[in-house]
Amino acid sequence: MTKDLSSSGLSRRSFIGRTAVASGVLSLGGGLWGASVNPANAQQQQYDYVIIGAGSAGCVLANRLTEEGARVLLIEAGGPDTSEMISTPMRLIELWGTDYDWGYQTVPQEHAAGRQLYWPRGKTLGGSSSLNGMIYVRGNASDYDAWATDFGCEGWDYASVLPYFKKSEDFSRGADEYHGAGGPLHVTADFEPHPVTRAMVEAAQQAGHPLNEDTNGAQQDGVAYVDLNTHDGKRASTAVAFLRPALERENLSLITNARVLKVDLDGTRATGVTYLQEGESRSVSATREVIVCGGAIESPRILMMSGIGPRAHLEEVGITPRHDLPGVGQNLNDHTLCPVIYEGAQQLPPPDDMAITVLHAHLFAKSDPSLPGPDMQPLFFNVPYYAPEMEQPTANAFTFNASGVQPASSGEIRLTGPSIDDPLHIDPKVLSQQHDVDILVMSIKQMREIAGQPALAKWKGREIYPGEDVQDDAALAEYARSAVMSYHHQNGTCAMGTGDMAVVDPELRVRGLEGLRVVDASIFPKVMAGNTNAPVIMVAEKAADLIKAAHS
Ligand SMILES: Cc1cc2nc3c(=O)[nH]c(=O)nc-3n(C[C@H](O)[C@H](O)[C@H](O)COP(=O)(O)OP(=O)(O)OC[C@H]3O[C@@H](n4cnc5c(N)ncnc54)[C@H](O)[C@@H]3O)c2cc1C
């Protein structure tokens, strides 16, 4: 599993520098496909379903909907995913800023020291599952129960969605009450941790946090080594796990490097999509449904570009409203990270196992024991994780990334004009609620307590950030605002529910229209305590069954 670090080109320094590696467009690579890839005659074809976006959700749907013979067209804005930067887990950070990354910036954040936050998102087959940290986390059972009870999302309580988590899973420890085996998505639970990460986990235990052998099992709380979406040391994105096998089917067509401009409507019915490819605008039709899987940032844009969204806002930017839906682009949520960084007391071993990442342990903790689930999920990095604005005095350091995973703050995505080239207005309103600042301050203090334990004595030098002189709560709150970063778990902008602000109903149909669903992280009514990729895959698995049932 372990490879020579120098030959890979990865070093502690290059991780910190976040080197942007120029990427070329690659071919789809080996394999004899039954599917048509970039068919010249797409516009003459009749497809049962057109799926917009081959990301975490889109690849799952492309697989499940083609299982029983339906004709499916999958359209992806990015290109193929055959780069070794994508497949090699340790190289993930090299992807930021390349052609594989949409590379968004938020507007200046009033409650985060006026900073613009950088939001990478995957733009290739697999979408963000081709660019993410590969951590497999489902969230807390109480999160899904709240979807059902608080948002009217019948059928989305934990007992109802657990079978869908298990359906996709191929767990390296085998099946049990909470896990599946034999599914397309490999989940690796056992690997050799980095020595510094191991010491961080031991220190967390010394500070009173129990070691949890399975945070996706009966109990989520505690410190744990992560489960990873890898297989044989390579990234197991949804493109690898779900799309590759489906590409053997003749009833699947895939178009890459093509950006959907809008959903075509005939009255209240979605009839197809218009997309841009090689500078040309082209249209295809869907006899059954159009399914929007563009992710939490692009799905609301696609709807609004189609005239589906808040009427006044659409008129303001020069788009003819076709269907007034005030919730489109609202309810933008994300988790927060805030680094607590320690210089190495000695030279730290290089992170040289290319099959894992520099982040392979985390903690689930509650700010209040009476909470139904965790609201903090700090991450343990064996390298320094500096915010972009920070001075970076050394590469020989490790990081506890304090975090909040039940944010009270939420924001919005809006258009700035009628063209696909107009930049989005992305405003998550990070830390606009004092509660979220308080949680980060608490999490930072918890990280310091862990860092002070004997298990880390051999590795821990001075505290670089927040720094020894930053001690009282007011100073820590100021630090949190100056250092907060995205956890990359954007969601909620086409929320599922039954109220006026809901965009899709509990069957993920766009409210008030026919033949149109949204299936991706944008439909979360409220974010779960944990990373969002596995929940998106679950949502797509369930959506596939809902869609099949509707057309059986
Ligand atoms: C840097 C980073 C690290 C992360 N780490 C983790 C982690 O370790 N574990 C975890 O669980 N989650 C992680 N996440 C979050 C997780 O990956 C996402 O929540 C999940 O992938 C979202 O899935 P999605 O289907 O909603 O969107 P995406 O996977 O982003 O898919 C959307 C797809 O639609 C395409 N698209 C968009 N607009 C158009 C258009 N107009 N026409 C055609 N195609 C279009 C995009 O190119 C993309 O391929 C991370 C995310 C990032 C960015």
The ligand as an SDF file (V2000), in Angstrom:
LIG
                    3D

 53 58  0  0  0  0  0  0  0  0999 V2000
  -13.3430   19.1940   -1.2590 C   0  0  0  0  0  0  0  0  0  0  0  0
  -14.5120   18.3750   -0.8060 C   0  0  0  0  0  0  0  0  0  0  0  0
  -14.3320   17.4140    0.1760 C   0  0  0  0  0  0  0  0  0  0  0  0
  -15.4280   16.6680    0.6200 C   0  0  0  0  0  0  0  0  0  0  0  0
  -15.2060   15.6270    1.4780 N   0  0  0  0  0  0  0  0  0  0  0  0
  -16.2240   14.7820    1.7570 C   0  0  0  0  0  0  0  0  0  0  0  0
  -15.9860   13.5700    2.4820 C   0  0  0  0  0  0  0  0  0  0  0  0
  -14.8530   13.2360    2.8280 O   0  0  0  0  0  0  0  0  0  0  0  0
  -17.0500   12.7640    2.7360 N   0  0  0  0  0  0  0  0  0  0  0  0
  -18.3240   13.0830    2.3440 C   0  0  0  0  0  0  0  0  0  0  0  0
  -19.2440   12.3410    2.6460 O   0  0  0  0  0  0  0  0  0  0  0  0
  -18.5690   14.2100    1.6490 N   0  0  0  0  0  0  0  0  0  0  0  0
  -17.5480   15.0410    1.3160 C   0  0  0  0  0  0  0  0  0  0  0  0
  -17.7860   16.1210    0.5360 N   0  0  0  0  0  0  0  0  0  0  0  0
  -19.1730   16.4150    0.1500 C   0  0  0  0  0  0  0  0  0  0  0  0
  -19.7420   15.4400   -0.8840 C   0  0  0  0  0  0  0  0  0  0  0  0
  -18.7550   15.0500   -1.7970 O   0  0  0  0  0  0  0  0  0  0  0  0
  -20.9200   16.1260   -1.5900 C   0  0  0  0  0  0  0  0  0  0  0  0
  -21.9130   16.4650   -0.6360 O   0  0  0  0  0  0  0  0  0  0  0  0
  -21.5730   15.2390   -2.6500 C   0  0  0  0  0  0  0  0  0  0  0  0
  -20.6060   14.7550   -3.5510 O   0  0  0  0  0  0  0  0  0  0  0  0
  -22.6380   16.0460   -3.3830 C   0  0  0  0  0  0  0  0  0  0  0  0
  -23.2500   15.2360   -4.3370 O   0  0  0  0  0  0  0  0  0  0  0  0
  -24.2590   15.8700   -5.3910 P   0  0  0  0  0  0  0  0  0  0  0  0
  -24.7280   14.7450   -6.2330 O   0  0  0  0  0  0  0  0  0  0  0  0
  -25.2450   16.6740   -4.6390 O   0  0  0  0  0  0  0  0  0  0  0  0
  -23.3950   16.9050   -6.2290 O   0  0  0  0  0  0  0  0  0  0  0  0
  -22.0670   16.6750   -7.0690 P   0  0  0  0  0  0  0  0  0  0  0  0
  -21.4230   15.3820   -6.7010 O   0  0  0  0  0  0  0  0  0  0  0  0
  -21.2640   17.9110   -6.9060 O   0  0  0  0  0  0  0  0  0  0  0  0
  -22.5790   16.4990   -8.5530 O   0  0  0  0  0  0  0  0  0  0  0  0
  -23.0910   17.5120   -9.3730 C   0  0  0  0  0  0  0  0  0  0  0  0
  -22.6630   17.1950  -10.7930 C   0  0  0  0  0  0  0  0  0  0  0  0
  -23.4460   17.9460  -11.6870 O   0  0  0  0  0  0  0  0  0  0  0  0
  -22.6100   18.5060  -12.6830 C   0  0  0  0  0  0  0  0  0  0  0  0
  -23.3100   19.6780  -13.1940 N   0  0  0  0  0  0  0  0  0  0  0  0
  -23.6000   20.8040  -12.5150 C   0  0  0  0  0  0  0  0  0  0  0  0
  -24.2830   21.6670  -13.2960 N   0  0  0  0  0  0  0  0  0  0  0  0
  -24.4350   21.0680  -14.4990 C   0  0  0  0  0  0  0  0  0  0  0  0
  -25.0460   21.4570  -15.7030 C   0  0  0  0  0  0  0  0  0  0  0  0
  -25.6580   22.6390  -15.8350 N   0  0  0  0  0  0  0  0  0  0  0  0
  -25.0050   20.6060  -16.7510 N   0  0  0  0  0  0  0  0  0  0  0  0
  -24.4060   19.3880  -16.6350 C   0  0  0  0  0  0  0  0  0  0  0  0
  -23.8020   18.9840  -15.5010 N   0  0  0  0  0  0  0  0  0  0  0  0
  -23.8130   19.8040  -14.4320 C   0  0  0  0  0  0  0  0  0  0  0  0
  -21.3280   18.7940  -11.9460 C   0  0  0  0  0  0  0  0  0  0  0  0
  -20.2340   18.9800  -12.8020 O   0  0  0  0  0  0  0  0  0  0  0  0
  -21.2210   17.5540  -11.0710 C   0  0  0  0  0  0  0  0  0  0  0  0
  -20.5860   16.4880  -11.7280 O   0  0  0  0  0  0  0  0  0  0  0  0
  -16.7230   16.8990    0.0760 C   0  0  0  0  0  0  0  0  0  0  0  0
  -16.8970   17.8510   -0.9290 C   0  0  0  0  0  0  0  0  0  0  0  0
  -15.8050   18.5690   -1.3830 C   0  0  0  0  0  0  0  0  0  0  0  0
  -16.0310   19.5740   -2.4760 C   0  0  0  0  0  0  0  0  0  0  0  0
  1  2  1  0
  2  3  1  0
  2 52  2  0
  3  4  2  0
  4  5  1  0
  4 50  1  0
  5  6  2  0
  6  7  1  0
  6 13  1  0
  7  8  2  0
  7  9  1  0
  9 10  1  0
 10 11  2  0
 10 12  1  0
 12 13  2  0
 13 14  1  0
 14 15  1  0
 14 50  1  0
 15 16  1  0
 16 17  1  0
 16 18  1  0
 18 19  1  0
 18 20  1  0
 20 21  1  0
 20 22  1  0
 22 23  1  0
 23 24  1  0
 24 25  2  0
 24 26  1  0
 24 27  1  0
 27 28  1  0
 28 29  2  0
 28 30  1  0
 28 31  1  0
 31 32  1  0
 32 33  1  0
 33 34  1  0
 33 48  1  0
 34 35  1  0
 35 36  1  0
 35 46  1  0
 36 37  1  0
 36 45  1  0
 37 38  2  0
 38 39  1  0
 39 40  1  0
 39 45  2  0
 40 41  1  0
 40 42  2  0
 42 43  1  0
 43 44  2  0
 44 45  1  0
 46 47  1  0
 46 48  1  0
 48 49  1  0
 50 51  2  0
 51 52  1  0
 52 53  1  0
M  END
$$$$
